Amino acid sequence: MVSPRKGGHLPLLGKIRIFFWITYGVWLAAFVVLPILLVLYQSLHDVHGRWTLENFSRFFSPVYLRMAGDSLWYAFWITFLSLVVAYPAALSLVRLASRDFWLVALILPSWVNLFLKAYAFLGILSEHGPVNALFSLVGLGSVPLLFTDLGFVLVSVYIFIPFMILPIFNAIRAIPAELIDAARDLGASPLQVVRRVIWPLSLPGVRAGVQATFIPALSLFMITRLIAGNRVITLGTAIEQHFLVTGDWGMGSAIAVVLLLLMSASVIFARRSLFAAPVGGE
């Protein structure tokens, strides 16, 4: 038999739960669903406000297809290099006694405004900046990094590193120590432990990190403008151009719709690819 006190609390808890669900639903509809519908609606209109599918047909011209290919290419390299740096870093962080300090040191730069960080790199990568001063000191001379593809990728990797390290760190830390000890007791080398135990069990974190990096890397535009100049033209910069310069909101919205589809496809691919492979091996 349910006590009166417990019975009295159940309706209240149910009302609180319903209230939070309604609040979340309103927020989701107002700030996610409605903006997407507005972008889709705008993409079906030309500059004169007439209904048209011309914006999408224009997207499949060689110019925009090349932009889409460049966006995917740069996003791939940014994600790949972030993973190459982040995975060993996450492995090292898990084993450190002072990992809390290093996690704070990793997270703190992400609190700084992205615009300010991009401007800081204008000085760091400039011809007379500290990076080229270091290159000159070791005899390499001045290396042009600002307004280049390489500079754009390196700055983007720096910005996205925390979003790759943190989910991988959490996934590795959640692996039971008994499994690693058992692998070592069975004669596995450190490399085999990583390859056959830690890597498969940390794939959910890798997948989360890849998604958290690849998806925003697809739509970069501010870093592209400031660090790469006109050397890198992606879908993000094309959207900015149509909304702020040419005033062709319909074409900009059409590109945004295609970008949303590319992001959705990348999420599906990440869930079904190697990163979502079941644990197990030879």
C-alpha positions in Angstrom: 0.0 0.0 0.0 1.4 3.4 -1.0 1.8 5.8 1.9 -0.1 9.1 1.7 3.2 11.0 1.6 4.5 9.1 -1.4 1.2 9.2 -3.1 1.0 13.0 -2.6 4.4 13.4 -4.2 3.7 11.4 -7.3 1.3 13.8 -9.0 3.7 16.7 -8.2 6.6 14.9 -9.8 4.5 14.1 -12.8 3.6 17.8 -13.2 7.2 18.9 -12.9 8.2 16.4 -15.5 5.5 17.5 -17.9 6.5 21.2 -17.3 10.1 20.5 -18.2 9.1 18.5 -21.3 6.8 21.3 -22.5 9.6 23.9 -21.8 12.1 21.9 -23.7 9.6 21.3 -26.6 8.9 25.1 -26.8 12.6 25.9 -26.8 13.4 23.2 -29.4 10.5 24.4 -31.7 11.5 28.1 -31.3 15.2 27.9 -31.7 15.8 24.8 -33.8 12.8 23.7 -35.8 11.5 27.2 -36.7 14.9 28.6 -37.9 15.4 25.5 -40.1 11.9 25.9 -41.6 12.6 29.6 -42.2 15.9 28.8 -44.0 14.1 26.1 -46.1 11.3 28.6 -46.9 13.8 31.3 -47.9 15.7 28.9 -50.1 12.7 28.4 -52.3 12.5 32.1 -53.2 14.6 34.3 -55.5 15.8 37.9 -54.8 12.4 39.2 -55.8 10.4 36.9 -53.5 9.1 34.6 -56.1 8.9 30.8 -55.6 11.6 29.0 -57.4 13.9 26.0 -57.4 16.6 27.8 -59.3 18.7 28.3 -56.1 19.2 24.5 -55.8 19.9 24.1 -59.5 22.6 26.8 -59.3 24.2 25.0 -56.4 24.9 22.0 -58.7 27.1 24.2 -60.9 30.9 23.5 -60.9 31.6 26.6 -58.7 29.4 25.5 -55.8 30.2 21.8 -56.2 33.9 22.7 -55.9 33.1 24.7 -52.7 31.3 21.7 -51.3 34.3 19.5 -52.1 36.7 21.9 -50.5 34.5 22.1 -47.4 34.5 18.3 -47.0 38.2 18.1 -47.8 39.3 20.7 -45.2 36.8 19.4 -42.6 38.3 15.9 -43.1 41.9 17.1 -42.6 40.9 19.2 -39.6 39.2 16.2 -38.0 41.9 13.8 -38.9 44.7 15.9 -37.5 42.7 16.7 -34.4 42.2 13.0 -33.8 45.9 12.2 -34.4 46.8 14.8 -31.7 44.0 14.2 -29.3 44.1 10.4 -28.9 47.6 10.2 -27.5 47.0 13.3 -25.5 43.8 11.7 -24.0 45.8 8.5 -23.2 48.4 10.5 -21.4 45.9 12.6 -19.5 44.2 9.5 -18.1 47.5 8.3 -16.6 48.6 11.6 -15.1 48.1 12.2 -11.4 47.6 15.9 -12.1 45.1 15.4 -14.8 42.5 17.7 -13.3 45.0 20.6 -13.6 45.7 19.8 -17.3 42.0 19.4 -18.1 41.4 22.9 -16.7 44.3 24.1 -18.8 42.8 22.5 -21.8 39.3 23.8 -21.3 40.2 27.4 -20.3 41.2 28.6 -23.8 37.9 27.5 -25.2 36.2 30.1 -23.0 38.0 32.8 -24.9 35.9 34.3 -27.8 36.7 32.6 -31.1 37.0 36.0 -32.8 39.7 37.1 -30.3 41.6 33.9 -30.8 41.5 34.2 -34.5 42.9 37.8 -34.3 45.6 36.6 -31.9 46.8 34.1 -34.6 47.1 37.0 -37.1 50.0 38.2 -35.0 51.4 34.8 -34.0 51.6 33.6 -37.6 52.6 36.9 -39.2 56.0 37.3 -40.9 57.5 38.9 -37.9 55.5 36.9 -35.3 56.9 34.5 -32.7 56.4 31.4 -34.9 58.6 32.8 -37.7 61.1 34.1 -35.1 61.5 30.6 -33.8 61.9 29.2 -37.4 64.6 31.9 -38.1 66.3 30.9 -34.8 66.7 27.3 -35.9 67.8 28.3 -39.4 64.6 27.7 -41.4 64.0 31.3 -42.3 60.7 32.9 -42.7 57.9 30.4 -43.5 54.6 31.9 -44.8 51.8 30.6 -42.7 49.3 33.4 -42.7 46.8 33.5 -45.5 47.6 29.9 -46.5 45.8 26.6 -46.4 48.2 25.2 -43.9 47.8 28.1 -41.5 44.0 27.8 -41.7 44.1 24.0 -41.0 46.5 24.4 -38.1 44.5 27.2 -36.4 41.3 25.2 -36.9 42.9 22.1 -35.3 44.0 24.2 -32.3 40.5 25.5 -31.8 38.8 22.0 -32.1 41.3 20.0 -30.1 39.4 20.3 -26.8 36.2 19.0 -28.4 38.1 16.0 -29.6 40.1 15.3 -26.5 37.3 15.5 -23.8 35.0 12.7 -25.2 38.0 10.4 -25.9 39.3 11.1 -22.4 36.0 10.2 -20.8 35.7 7.1 -22.9 39.2 5.9 -22.0 38.7 6.7 -18.3 35.5 4.6 -18.2 37.4 1.5 -19.3 37.7 -0.9 -16.3 41.3 -1.2 -15.2 40.8 -4.9 -14.8 40.5 -5.4 -18.5 43.8 -3.6 -19.2 45.5 -5.6 -16.4 44.1 -8.9 -17.8 45.5 -8.1 -21.2 48.9 -7.4 -19.8 48.8 -10.6 -17.7 48.1 -12.5 -20.9 51.3 -11.2 -22.4 50.0 -8.3 -24.5 52.5 -5.5 -25.3 51.6 -1.9 -24.6 50.8 -1.4 -28.3 48.6 -4.5 -28.4 46.8 -3.2 -25.2 46.0 0.0 -27.0 45.1 -1.5 -30.3 43.0 -4.5 -29.1 41.5 -3.2 -25.8 41.6 0.5 -25.3 40.9 1.6 -28.9 37.8 -0.6 -29.5 36.4 0.3 -26.1 37.0 4.0 -26.6 35.3 4.1 -30.1 32.1 5.8 -28.7 34.3 8.7 -27.5 36.2 8.8 -30.8 32.8 8.9 -32.6 31.6 11.7 -30.4 34.8 13.7 -30.9 34.7 13.2 -34.7 31.2 14.5 -34.8 31.9 17.4 -32.5 34.8 18.4 -34.8 33.8 17.5 -38.3 30.3 19.1 -38.2 31.3 22.6 -37.2 34.5 22.4 -39.4 32.2 22.1 -42.4 30.6 25.5 -41.8 33.7 27.6 -40.8 33.7 31.1 -42.2 35.2 33.6 -39.8 38.5 31.7 -39.4 38.5 31.1 -43.1 38.3 34.9 -43.7 40.8 36.0 -41.1 43.5 33.3 -41.3 43.2 32.1 -45.0 42.0 35.3 -46.6 40.8 34.4 -50.1 42.9 31.3 -50.4 40.1 29.1 -48.9 36.5 29.4 -50.1 34.1 27.1 -48.4 30.3 26.8 -48.1 30.4 28.8 -44.9 32.1 31.7 -46.6 29.7 31.4 -49.5 26.7 31.7 -47.2 28.2 34.7 -45.5 28.8 36.3 -48.9 25.3 35.9 -50.1 23.7 37.1 -46.8 26.0 40.1 -46.1 27.4 41.2 -49.5 25.2 40.2 -52.5 21.9 40.2 -50.6 20.8 36.9 -52.3 19.3 35.3 -49.2 17.6 32.6 -51.3 20.9 31.3 -52.6 22.5 31.6 -49.2 19.6 29.7 -47.6 19.9 27.0 -50.3 23.5 26.5 -49.5 22.7 26.3 -45.8 20.1 23.6 -46.6 22.6 21.6 -48.5 25.1 22.1 -45.6 22.5 20.8 -43.1 22.1 17.7 -45.3 25.9 17.1 -45.5 26.1 17.4 -41.7 23.2 14.9 -41.2 24.9 12.5 -43.7 28.2 12.8 -41.7 26.4 11.9 -38.5 24.8 8.8 -40.1 28.2 7.9 -41.6 30.0 8.2 -38.2 27.4 6.0 -36.6 27.7 3.2 -39.2 31.4 3.5 -40.0 34.5 2.1 -38.4 34.0 4.3 -35.4 30.8 2.5 -34.6 32.2 -1.0 -35.1 31.3 -3.5 -32.4 34.0 -4.3 -29.9 35.9 -7.4 -30.8 38.8 -8.5 -32.9 41.1 -11.3 -33.7 
